[in-house]
């Protein structure tokens, strides 16, 4: 390994070249990334010099893999492309914002909000919706001036639940209501009424009446007897008599779960003995929820009535809200189902546009108006004859890269009808930003290796690791497994290394489905005692098939309970081996030391593998030139 100075320009760079291996540059950032990752996995800290030696060996193997063409293999490149698609996603997302949103979600989960609600319908267009918002705002003013919230709800709200709750939602848990509704309700101060806000369901207003800590979740089981459709009082009384009868059986000591399976009319839970998954406040009807949370663990309630029927509830357990770290995976998953899945992507897109110096053509609208006037207005031929051929820039990015108007042609609906050229021009200009976002995100992703060192280092690590596996398998692992002559020669040359500190049983164990099969197999084996062992086992397999299983073993006392029973006289209560409950010794003996290489094959193979790797690496050092920048290395040592 040569130590030499590299051009001074490398030292001036933000990411200098630490070394060159066969002329291929290795940047300092890659070395530090892998060194720091290595440190986290070590009990005893490795010195920089020690790690440099291992790092060089690692890179030499990668260079060898490249020289053998592994980096051009289609299956390797397919695997790498798949990894790129998975790896690039976090780099195309604002993970800081994503984390902020996740922590905000967790904070909401720590509390329940008692709220009142009313809703107006959305308009058929923006103008009508604005009128609905204005109406809601005036209703809010009425309430603030002293009118009763419930009276306003009864008169104006289109929320169908008002029939039962009169707009009073009570305490609500986070995650039950849509996110765009929840974020307003949970951020409105207690005792105040929110400004009108819009969701996909309508125009809303909420009043927050109180806040309390979240009570966590409970797990219960229930036995349900349903009310008939449109049940009369007498029909409900008949159901009450049925549930009371079942309750008396519970009190008499009959098994709750068995009764649920036989009697409950909730088919989903009945087959599970009535047991329901864990749930929190706001997931069940109020009467059922209150019993579930109020019952002590292990207790069973008297029959309780809900709109569905009568229930007997058994409380199994309860649990508090988990820590943020425990809840985070679920929160991230939930965020994918609402607008929060888009927000971090949009935020990152804005960062990309700024980083890539995105500039829309502010004069595009005037250009389009002039062209529309010359053409005689908007029609399909305007798109094909003017837009599709135009080199007028719609935006620029990077170092003056211009994107022409013709790139937008396929996104324009040529059949659209516009009242005038101003509207047509504005509609076309309105397509530019979304198109630019797609162009710039693709550009950023395609060039992320050069733009983001973290991504580059992760990708390099995966790529090099894939090549390393391929070349190690060829040069070391496969040889160590299949080179019988090499293994044997290595064992003979180093047989003194392989000794035991305790006797081992060496032989074949036979297991059988039952005693009679085992007895017959042993009798048959005795008749063939003069044939070679391999022939014996083959004959037994042919005759008894899957009714027996034979195992070659080399085991000392204490390593294998089955061997201990048979060979060492240790009775340990072993009752079966993978469905073969009886077993015996077919052949074998106790030996004090290895008799042949196969007796210690695992150890020999491992040591031979190490020897092959050492010889191979020595050859790679002779084959490829390694140059390390001693000044950059000195900086690394000073840092660590």
C-alpha positions as CSV (number, residue, x, y, z in Angstrom):
1,X,0.0,0.0,0.0
2,X,1.5,3.3,-1.0
3,X,1.1,6.5,0.9
4,X,1.4,9.6,-1.2
5,X,0.2,13.2,-1.6
6,X,-2.8,13.9,-3.9
7,X,-3.4,17.1,-5.7
8,X,-4.0,20.1,-3.4
9,X,-7.3,20.8,-5.1
10,X,-8.7,17.7,-3.3
11,X,-8.0,19.4,0.1
12,X,-9.9,22.5,-0.9
13,X,-13.0,20.4,-1.8
14,X,-15.9,20.0,0.6
15,X,-15.6,16.3,0.1
16,X,-12.0,15.5,-0.6
17,X,-10.7,12.3,-2.1
18,X,-9.3,10.1,0.7
19,X,-7.8,7.3,-1.5
20,X,-7.7,5.9,-5.0
21,X,-7.9,2.2,-5.6
22,X,-7.0,1.1,-9.1
23,X,-7.5,4.7,-10.0
24,X,-11.1,4.8,-8.6
25,X,-11.7,7.7,-6.2
26,X,-13.0,7.1,-2.7
27,X,-14.4,10.3,-1.1
28,X,-13.9,11.1,2.5
29,X,-17.7,11.2,3.1
30,X,-18.1,7.6,2.1
31,X,-15.3,6.5,4.4
32,X,-16.6,8.5,7.3
33,X,-20.1,7.2,6.7
34,X,-19.0,3.5,6.9
35,X,-16.5,4.2,9.7
36,X,-19.2,5.7,11.9
37,X,-21.7,2.9,11.1
38,X,-18.9,0.4,11.9
39,X,-18.3,2.2,15.3
40,X,-21.9,1.7,16.3
41,X,-21.6,-2.1,15.9
42,X,-18.4,-2.4,17.9
43,X,-17.9,-3.2,21.5
44,X,-14.2,-2.1,21.4
45,X,-13.4,0.9,19.3
46,X,-11.3,0.2,16.3
47,X,-8.5,2.6,15.5
48,X,-8.5,4.6,12.2
49,X,-5.4,2.7,11.0
50,X,-7.0,-0.7,11.7
51,X,-10.2,0.3,10.0
52,X,-8.4,1.8,7.0
53,X,-6.7,-1.6,6.4
54,X,-10.1,-3.4,6.5
55,X,-11.7,-0.7,4.3
56,X,-9.0,-1.0,1.7
57,X,-9.4,-4.8,1.6
58,X,-13.2,-4.3,1.2
59,X,-12.7,-1.9,-1.7
60,X,-10.2,-4.1,-3.4
61,X,-12.8,-6.9,-3.4
62,X,-15.3,-4.5,-5.0
63,X,-12.7,-3.5,-7.6
64,X,-12.1,-7.2,-8.4
65,X,-15.9,-7.8,-8.7
66,X,-16.1,-4.9,-11.2
67,X,-13.1,-6.2,-13.2
68,X,-14.9,-9.6,-13.4
69,X,-18.0,-7.7,-14.8
70,X,-20.4,-8.4,-11.9
71,X,-21.6,-4.8,-12.1
72,X,-22.9,-5.4,-15.6
73,X,-24.9,-8.5,-14.8
74,X,-28.7,-7.9,-15.6
75,X,-29.9,-9.5,-12.4
76,X,-27.5,-7.4,-10.3
77,X,-28.7,-4.2,-12.0
78,X,-32.4,-5.2,-11.6
79,X,-31.8,-5.7,-7.9
80,X,-30.0,-2.4,-7.6
81,X,-32.8,-0.6,-9.5
82,X,-35.4,-2.0,-7.1
83,X,-33.3,-0.9,-4.2
84,X,-33.0,2.6,-5.7
85,X,-36.7,2.9,-5.9
86,X,-37.1,2.0,-2.2
87,X,-34.1,4.1,-1.1
88,X,-35.0,7.3,-2.9
89,X,-38.4,7.8,-1.3
90,X,-37.2,9.3,2.0
91,X,-34.9,11.7,0.0
92,X,-37.9,12.9,-2.0
93,X,-39.9,13.6,1.1
94,X,-39.5,16.4,3.8
95,X,-38.8,14.0,6.6
96,X,-38.5,16.9,9.1
97,X,-42.1,17.9,8.3
98,X,-43.2,14.3,8.4
99,X,-41.7,13.9,11.9
100,X,-43.3,17.1,13.0
101,X,-46.7,15.9,11.8
102,X,-46.2,12.6,13.5
103,X,-45.4,14.2,16.8
104,X,-48.4,16.5,16.5
105,X,-50.5,13.5,16.0
106,X,-49.1,11.8,19.1
107,X,-49.7,14.9,21.1
108,X,-53.4,14.8,20.0
109,X,-53.6,11.2,21.0
110,X,-52.7,12.0,24.6
111,X,-56.0,13.8,25.1
112,X,-59.7,13.6,24.3
113,X,-61.7,16.7,23.3
114,X,-65.4,17.3,24.2
115,X,-66.9,19.1,21.3
116,X,-70.2,20.3,19.8
117,X,-70.6,20.4,16.0
118,X,-72.7,21.7,13.2
119,X,-72.4,21.4,9.5
120,X,-73.7,23.0,6.3
121,X,-73.7,21.5,2.8
122,X,-71.0,22.4,0.3
123,X,-72.0,24.5,-2.6
124,X,-72.0,23.2,-6.2
125,X,-69.1,25.5,-7.0
126,X,-66.6,27.8,-5.2
127,X,-68.9,30.8,-5.2
128,X,-71.8,28.8,-3.6
129,X,-69.4,27.3,-1.0
130,X,-68.2,30.8,-0.1
131,X,-71.8,31.7,0.5
132,X,-72.2,28.7,2.8
133,X,-69.1,29.8,4.7
134,X,-70.5,33.3,5.1
135,X,-73.8,31.8,6.4
136,X,-71.8,29.7,8.9
137,X,-69.9,32.7,10.0
138,X,-73.1,34.6,10.7
139,X,-74.5,31.7,12.7
140,X,-71.3,31.7,14.7
141,X,-71.8,35.4,15.5
142,X,-75.3,34.6,16.6
143,X,-74.0,32.0,19.1
144,X,-71.3,34.3,20.3
145,X,-74.0,36.9,20.9
146,X,-75.9,34.5,23.2
147,X,-78.1,32.2,21.0
148,X,-78.1,28.6,22.0
149,X,-75.7,26.3,20.1
150,X,-78.1,23.4,20.1
151,X,-81.0,25.5,18.8
152,X,-78.8,26.6,15.9
153,X,-77.8,23.0,15.2
154,X,-81.5,21.8,15.2
155,X,-82.4,24.6,12.8
156,X,-79.5,24.6,10.3
157,X,-77.2,21.6,10.6
158,X,-77.3,18.8,8.0
159,X,-75.3,16.4,10.2
160,X,-77.6,13.4,10.4
161,X,-76.3,12.4,13.8
162,X,-78.0,15.5,15.3
163,X,-81.2,13.4,15.6
164,X,-79.5,11.5,18.5
165,X,-76.9,13.9,19.8
166,X,-78.3,17.3,19.0
167,X,-74.8,18.3,17.9
168,X,-73.1,17.2,21.1
169,X,-70.3,14.8,20.1
170,X,-69.0,14.4,23.7
171,X,-65.4,13.5,24.3
172,X,-63.7,12.3,21.1
173,X,-60.4,10.5,20.7
174,X,-57.8,11.4,18.1
175,X,-57.9,9.2,15.0
176,X,-61.6,8.7,15.0
177,X,-62.6,11.8,12.9
178,X,-61.1,12.8,9.5
179,X,-57.8,14.6,9.9
180,X,-58.8,17.9,8.4
181,X,-61.7,18.0,10.9
182,X,-59.7,16.7,13.8
183,X,-56.8,19.3,13.5
184,X,-59.3,22.1,13.9
185,X,-61.2,20.5,16.8
186,X,-58.1,19.6,18.7
187,X,-56.5,23.0,18.2
188,X,-59.5,25.1,19.2
189,X,-59.1,26.4,22.8
190,X,-61.6,25.2,25.4
191,X,-64.7,27.4,25.7
192,X,-64.3,28.9,22.2
193,X,-65.9,28.2,18.8
194,X,-63.8,27.6,15.7
195,X,-63.9,29.7,12.6
196,X,-65.9,28.0,9.8
197,X,-63.8,25.5,8.0
198,X,-64.3,23.2,5.0
199,X,-63.8,19.5,4.5
200,X,-64.9,17.2,1.7
201,X,-68.0,16.5,3.7
202,X,-69.3,20.1,4.2
203,X,-68.8,23.4,6.0
204,X,-68.2,23.0,9.7
205,X,-68.0,24.8,13.0
206,X,-67.1,23.2,16.3
207,X,-67.3,24.4,19.9
208,X,-64.7,22.8,22.3
209,X,-66.3,22.2,25.7
210,X,-63.5,20.5,27.6
211,X,-60.3,18.4,27.4
212,X,-59.2,15.4,29.4
213,X,-56.3,13.0,29.3
214,X,-56.8,10.0,27.0
215,X,-57.8,6.8,28.9
216,X,-55.9,4.4,26.7
217,X,-57.6,1.3,25.3
218,X,-59.5,-1.7,26.7
219,X,-60.2,-5.2,25.6
220,X,-63.5,-6.8,26.3
221,X,-65.7,-9.6,25.2
222,X,-69.5,-9.6,24.9
223,X,-72.5,-11.7,24.4
224,X,-75.1,-9.9,22.3
225,X,-78.8,-10.5,21.8
226,X,-80.0,-8.3,19.0
227,X,-83.3,-6.3,18.8
228,X,-85.5,-7.2,15.8
229,X,-85.9,-4.6,13.2
230,X,-88.3,-1.9,14.3
231,X,-88.6,-3.7,17.6
232,X,-91.6,-2.9,19.8
233,X,-91.3,-2.6,23.6
234,X,-92.7,-6.1,24.0
235,X,-90.1,-7.4,21.5
236,X,-87.3,-5.7,23.4
237,X,-88.6,-7.2,26.6
238,X,-88.4,-10.7,25.1
239,X,-84.8,-10.0,24.2
240,X,-84.2,-8.8,27.8
241,X,-85.6,-12.1,29.1
242,X,-83.2,-14.0,26.8
243,X,-80.1,-12.1,27.9
244,X,-81.1,-12.3,31.6
245,X,-81.3,-16.1,31.2
246,X,-77.8,-16.2,29.7
247,X,-76.6,-13.9,32.5
248,X,-77.9,-16.3,35.2
249,X,-75.8,-19.1,33.5
250,X,-72.8,-16.8,33.7
251,X,-73.4,-16.2,37.4
252,X,-73.8,-20.0,37.9
253,X,-70.2,-20.5,36.6
254,X,-70.7,-21.5,33.0
255,X,-67.8,-20.5,30.8
256,X,-68.3,-17.0,29.3
257,X,-66.4,-17.7,26.1
258,X,-68.3,-20.9,25.4
259,X,-71.6,-19.2,26.0
260,X,-70.5,-16.4,23.6
261,X,-69.8,-19.0,20.9
262,X,-73.2,-20.6,21.4
263,X,-75.5,-17.7,22.2
264,X,-74.1,-14.4,20.9
265,X,-75.6,-12.8,17.8
266,X,-72.4,-10.9,16.9
267,X,-70.9,-13.5,14.5
268,X,-67.6,-11.7,14.2
269,X,-66.7,-11.9,17.8
270,X,-68.8,-15.0,18.7
271,X,-66.4,-17.4,17.0
272,X,-63.6,-15.8,19.1
273,X,-65.5,-16.5,22.3
274,X,-66.9,-12.9,22.2
275,X,-63.5,-11.3,22.4
276,X,-63.1,-7.9,20.6
277,X,-59.8,-6.2,19.7
278,X,-58.5,-3.4,21.9
279,X,-60.4,-0.1,21.4
280,X,-60.4,3.4,22.8
281,X,-63.0,6.0,23.5
282,X,-65.2,7.0,20.6
283,X,-65.1,3.6,18.8
284,X,-68.3,2.1,20.3
285,X,-71.8,3.3,21.2
286,X,-71.8,5.3,24.4
287,X,-73.5,2.8,26.7
288,X,-71.3,-0.1,25.6
289,X,-68.2,2.1,25.8
290,X,-68.9,3.3,29.4
291,X,-69.4,-0.2,30.7
292,X,-66.2,-1.4,28.9
293,X,-64.1,1.4,30.5
294,X,-65.8,1.4,33.9
295,X,-65.6,-2.4,34.6
296,X,-62.6,-3.6,36.6
297,X,-60.3,-6.1,34.7
298,X,-61.6,-9.6,34.9
299,X,-65.2,-8.6,35.8
300,X,-68.4,-9.3,34.0
301,X,-71.3,-6.8,33.7
302,X,-75.0,-7.2,34.1
303,X,-76.9,-6.9,30.8
304,X,-76.6,-3.4,29.3
305,X,-78.9,-2.0,26.6
306,X,-77.6,-0.2,23.5
307,X,-79.5,0.7,20.3
308,X,-78.5,-2.7,18.9
309,X,-79.7,-4.9,21.7
310,X,-78.6,-6.2,25.1
311,X,-74.9,-7.1,25.9
312,X,-73.2,-8.9,28.7
313,X,-69.6,-7.5,28.8
314,X,-66.5,-9.1,30.1
315,X,-63.4,-6.9,30.8
316,X,-60.1,-8.6,30.0
317,X,-57.5,-5.9,30.3
318,X,-56.7,-2.3,29.7
319,X,-53.5,-0.5,28.5
320,X,-52.4,3.1,28.5
321,X,-51.3,5.0,25.4
322,X,-47.9,3.8,24.2
323,X,-44.8,6.0,24.0
324,X,-44.2,8.0,20.9
325,X,-41.6,5.5,19.7
326,X,-44.1,2.6,20.1
327,X,-46.9,4.5,18.4
328,X,-44.9,6.1,15.6
329,X,-45.2,3.2,13.0
330,X,-49.0,3.2,13.4
331,X,-49.1,7.0,13.2
332,X,-47.0,7.1,10.0
333,X,-49.4,4.4,8.6
334,X,-52.4,6.5,9.5
335,X,-50.9,9.6,7.9
336,X,-50.8,7.8,4.6
337,X,-54.6,7.9,4.5
338,X,-55.1,11.6,4.5
339,X,-53.6,14.9,3.3
340,X,-50.5,14.4,5.5
341,X,-49.3,11.8,3.0
342,X,-48.9,14.7,0.5
343,X,-47.7,17.5,2.7
344,X,-44.1,16.3,3.2
345,X,-43.8,15.5,-0.5
346,X,-45.1,18.9,-1.5
347,X,-42.8,20.6,1.0
348,X,-39.8,18.7,-0.3
349,X,-40.9,19.6,-3.9
350,X,-40.8,23.3,-2.9
351,X,-37.3,22.8,-1.5
352,X,-36.2,21.1,-4.7
353,X,-37.7,23.9,-6.8
354,X,-35.8,26.5,-4.8
355,X,-32.6,24.5,-4.8
356,X,-32.8,24.0,-8.6
357,X,-33.5,27.7,-9.1
358,X,-36.9,27.3,-10.6
359,X,-38.2,30.4,-12.4
360,X,-41.5,30.6,-14.2
361,X,-41.7,32.7,-17.3
362,X,-43.6,35.7,-16.0
363,X,-44.4,36.9,-19.6
364,X,-45.9,33.5,-20.7
365,X,-49.4,34.8,-20.3
366,X,-48.8,37.8,-22.6
367,X,-47.1,35.6,-25.1
368,X,-50.1,33.2,-25.2
369,X,-52.6,36.1,-25.5
370,X,-50.8,37.4,-28.5
371,X,-50.6,34.0,-30.1
372,X,-54.3,33.3,-29.4
373,X,-55.2,36.7,-31.0
374,X,-53.2,35.9,-34.1
375,X,-54.8,32.4,-34.3
376,X,-58.3,33.6,-33.8
377,X,-58.9,32.1,-30.4
378,X,-58.5,28.7,-28.7
379,X,-59.3,25.5,-30.5
380,X,-57.7,22.1,-31.2
381,X,-55.5,23.5,-34.0
382,X,-54.1,26.1,-31.6
383,X,-52.7,23.3,-29.5
384,X,-51.3,21.3,-32.5
385,X,-50.1,24.2,-34.7
386,X,-49.0,26.7,-32.1
387,X,-48.4,25.2,-28.6
388,X,-46.9,21.9,-29.8
389,X,-44.3,23.8,-32.0
390,X,-43.5,26.7,-29.7
391,X,-40.0,27.1,-28.2
392,X,-41.2,29.9,-25.8
393,X,-39.9,29.0,-22.4
394,X,-42.5,28.2,-19.7
395,X,-39.8,28.0,-17.0
396,X,-36.1,27.7,-16.4
397,X,-34.1,25.8,-13.8
398,X,-30.6,24.8,-13.0
399,X,-27.9,26.7,-14.9
400,X,-30.3,28.2,-17.4
401,X,-32.1,25.1,-18.6
402,X,-35.1,26.2,-20.6
403,X,-38.3,24.1,-20.9
404,X,-40.3,25.1,-24.0
405,X,-44.0,25.5,-24.3
406,X,-44.3,22.5,-26.6
407,X,-43.7,20.2,-23.7
408,X,-47.0,21.3,-22.3
409,X,-49.1,20.4,-25.4
410,X,-50.0,16.9,-24.2
411,X,-51.4,18.3,-21.0
412,X,-53.8,20.8,-22.6
413,X,-57.3,19.6,-23.3
414,X,-57.7,20.6,-27.0
415,X,-61.5,20.3,-26.7
416,X,-61.9,22.9,-23.9
417,X,-64.2,25.9,-24.5
418,X,-63.1,29.3,-23.1
419,X,-65.1,32.5,-23.0
420,X,-62.2,34.6,-24.1
421,X,-58.4,34.6,-24.7
422,X,-57.6,35.8,-21.2
423,X,-59.2,32.8,-19.6
424,X,-57.6,30.4,-22.1
425,X,-54.2,31.9,-21.5
426,X,-54.7,31.8,-17.7
427,X,-55.7,28.1,-17.8
428,X,-52.6,27.1,-19.8
429,X,-50.3,29.1,-17.5
430,X,-52.0,27.4,-14.6
431,X,-50.7,24.0,-15.9
432,X,-47.0,25.1,-15.7
433,X,-46.3,24.7,-12.0
434,X,-47.5,21.2,-11.6
435,X,-45.7,20.2,-14.8
436,X,-42.5,21.9,-13.4
437,X,-42.8,20.0,-10.2
438,X,-42.8,16.7,-12.0
439,X,-39.8,17.8,-14.2
440,X,-37.8,19.0,-11.3
441,X,-38.5,16.1,-9.0
442,X,-37.4,13.7,-11.8
443,X,-34.3,15.8,-12.4
444,X,-33.5,15.8,-8.7
445,X,-34.0,12.1,-8.4
446,X,-32.0,11.3,-11.4
447,X,-29.1,13.4,-10.1
448,X,-29.5,12.6,-6.4
449,X,-26.2,10.7,-6.3
450,X,-24.4,14.0,-7.1
451,X,-26.7,16.2,-5.1
452,X,-27.0,14.3,-1.8
453,X,-24.0,12.6,-0.1
454,X,-26.2,10.6,2.3
455,X,-28.1,9.0,-0.6
456,X,-24.8,8.5,-2.5
457,X,-23.3,6.7,0.5
458,X,-26.3,4.5,1.1
459,X,-26.5,3.5,-2.6
460,X,-22.8,2.9,-2.8
461,X,-22.9,0.7,0.3
462,X,-25.7,-1.4,-1.1
463,X,-24.1,-1.6,-4.6
464,X,-20.7,-2.5,-3.2
465,X,-22.3,-5.0,-0.7
466,X,-24.1,-6.8,-3.6
467,X,-20.9,-7.0,-5.7
468,X,-18.9,-8.1,-2.6
469,X,-21.4,-10.9,-2.0
470,X,-21.1,-12.2,-5.5
471,X,-17.3,-12.1,-5.7
472,X,-16.8,-13.5,-2.1
473,X,-19.2,-16.4,-3.0
474,X,-17.1,-17.2,-6.1
475,X,-13.6,-16.8,-4.7
476,X,-14.1,-17.9,-1.1
477,X,-17.4,-19.3,0.1
478,X,-18.2,-21.7,-2.7
479,X,-14.6,-23.0,-2.8
480,X,-14.6,-23.6,0.9
481,X,-17.8,-25.7,0.6
482,X,-17.0,-27.7,-2.5
483,X,-13.2,-28.0,-2.6
484,X,-13.0,-31.4,-1.0
485,X,-9.4,-32.0,-1.9
486,X,-8.5,-28.5,-0.5
487,X,-10.4,-29.1,2.7
488,X,-8.8,-32.5,3.2
489,X,-5.3,-31.1,2.6
490,X,-5.9,-28.2,4.9
491,X,-7.1,-30.6,7.6
492,X,-4.1,-32.8,7.3
493,X,-1.7,-29.9,7.5
494,X,-3.4,-28.4,10.5
495,X,-4.9,-31.5,12.3
496,X,-3.3,-30.5,15.6
497,X,-5.7,-27.5,15.8
498,X,-8.8,-29.8,15.9
499,X,-9.2,-31.5,19.2
500,X,-12.0,-32.0,21.7
501,X,-12.1,-31.4,25.4
502,X,-14.8,-34.1,25.8
503,X,-15.8,-37.3,24.1
504,X,-18.4,-37.2,21.3
505,X,-20.9,-39.7,20.0
506,X,-20.5,-40.3,16.3
507,X,-23.1,-42.3,14.5
508,X,-26.6,-42.4,13.1
509,X,-29.9,-42.0,15.1
510,X,-33.1,-43.5,13.7
511,X,-36.5,-42.0,14.6
512,X,-39.8,-43.5,13.8
513,X,-43.6,-42.7,13.9
514,X,-44.2,-45.4,16.5
515,X,-42.7,-48.2,18.5
516,X,-43.6,-51.0,16.1
517,X,-42.1,-49.2,13.1
518,X,-38.9,-48.5,15.1
519,X,-38.7,-52.2,16.2
520,X,-39.2,-53.4,12.6
521,X,-36.6,-51.0,11.2
522,X,-34.0,-52.0,13.8
523,X,-34.7,-55.7,13.0
524,X,-34.3,-55.0,9.3
525,X,-31.1,-53.1,9.9
526,X,-29.7,-56.1,11.9
527,X,-30.3,-58.3,8.9
528,X,-28.3,-55.9,6.7
529,X,-25.5,-55.4,9.2
530,X,-22.8,-56.5,6.7
531,X,-23.6,-53.8,4.1
532,X,-21.9,-50.4,4.0
533,X,-23.6,-47.7,6.2
534,X,-24.7,-45.6,3.2
535,X,-26.3,-48.7,1.6
536,X,-27.9,-49.5,4.9
537,X,-29.5,-46.1,5.3
538,X,-30.6,-46.1,1.6
539,X,-32.3,-49.5,1.9
540,X,-34.1,-48.4,5.1
541,X,-35.3,-45.3,3.5
542,X,-36.6,-47.2,0.5
543,X,-38.5,-49.7,2.7
544,X,-39.9,-47.4,5.4
545,X,-40.1,-44.0,3.6
546,X,-41.5,-41.2,5.7
547,X,-42.2,-43.5,8.6
548,X,-38.6,-43.1,9.7
549,X,-36.0,-40.4,9.8
550,X,-32.3,-40.9,10.1
551,X,-29.8,-38.3,11.4
552,X,-26.0,-38.3,11.2
553,X,-24.8,-36.8,14.5
554,X,-21.5,-35.9,16.1
555,X,-22.4,-34.6,19.6
556,X,-20.9,-34.4,23.0
557,X,-22.9,-34.9,26.2
558,X,-25.2,-31.9,26.8
559,X,-25.4,-30.8,23.1
560,X,-28.4,-32.9,22.1
561,X,-30.9,-34.4,24.5
562,X,-31.9,-37.2,22.2
563,X,-28.2,-38.3,21.8
564,X,-27.7,-37.9,25.6
565,X,-30.6,-40.3,26.2
566,X,-29.3,-43.0,23.9
567,X,-25.5,-42.7,23.8
568,X,-24.7,-41.2,27.2
569,X,-27.4,-42.7,29.4
570,X,-28.9,-39.3,30.3
571,X,-32.7,-39.4,30.6
572,X,-34.0,-35.9,29.9
573,X,-37.6,-36.5,28.9
574,X,-37.2,-35.9,25.1
575,X,-40.6,-37.1,23.7
576,X,-40.3,-36.5,19.9
577,X,-38.3,-35.2,17.0
578,X,-40.4,-33.3,14.5
579,X,-43.3,-35.7,14.7
580,X,-41.1,-38.8,15.2
581,X,-41.8,-39.7,18.9
582,X,-39.5,-42.8,19.3
583,X,-35.9,-43.1,18.4
584,X,-32.8,-45.3,18.9
585,X,-29.2,-45.7,17.9
586,X,-28.8,-47.2,14.4
587,X,-25.0,-47.2,14.3
588,X,-22.3,-45.4,16.2
589,X,-19.8,-45.1,19.0
590,X,-18.3,-42.7,21.5
591,X,-14.9,-41.3,20.3
592,X,-12.5,-39.2,22.4
593,X,-11.0,-37.2,19.4
594,X,-11.8,-36.5,15.8
595,X,-11.1,-39.5,13.5
596,X,-11.3,-37.7,10.2
597,X,-11.9,-34.3,8.6
598,X,-15.7,-34.9,8.4
599,X,-15.8,-35.1,12.2
600,X,-14.9,-31.4,12.4
601,X,-16.0,-30.3,9.0
602,X,-17.6,-27.1,10.2
603,X,-14.5,-25.8,11.9
604,X,-12.2,-26.9,9.1
605,X,-14.4,-25.3,6.5
606,X,-14.5,-22.0,8.4
607,X,-10.7,-21.9,8.9
608,X,-10.1,-23.0,5.3
609,X,-12.5,-20.2,4.2
610,X,-10.4,-17.7,6.2
611,X,-7.2,-19.0,4.6
612,X,-8.6,-18.7,1.1
613,X,-9.7,-15.1,1.8
614,X,-6.3,-14.2,3.1
615,X,-4.5,-15.6,0.0
616,X,-7.0,-13.9,-2.3
617,X,-6.6,-10.5,-0.6
618,X,-2.8,-10.8,-0.7
619,X,-3.2,-11.3,-4.5
620,X,-5.5,-8.3,-4.8
621,X,-3.0,-6.0,-3.1
622,X,-0.4,-7.1,-5.6
623,X,-2.8,-6.7,-8.5
624,X,-4.3,-3.2,-7.8
625,X,-2.6,0.0,-6.8
626,X,-3.8,1.7,-3.6
627,X,-2.9,5.4,-3.0
628,X,-4.0,7.1,0.2
629,X,-3.9,10.9,0.7
630,X,-1.9,11.2,3.9
631,X,-3.0,14.7,4.6
632,X,-6.7,13.9,4.4
633,X,-6.1,10.8,6.5
634,X,-4.3,12.9,9.1
635,X,-7.5,15.1,9.3
636,X,-9.6,12.0,9.8
637,X,-7.4,10.9,12.7
638,X,-7.5,14.3,14.3
639,X,-11.3,14.2,14.1
640,X,-11.8,10.8,15.6
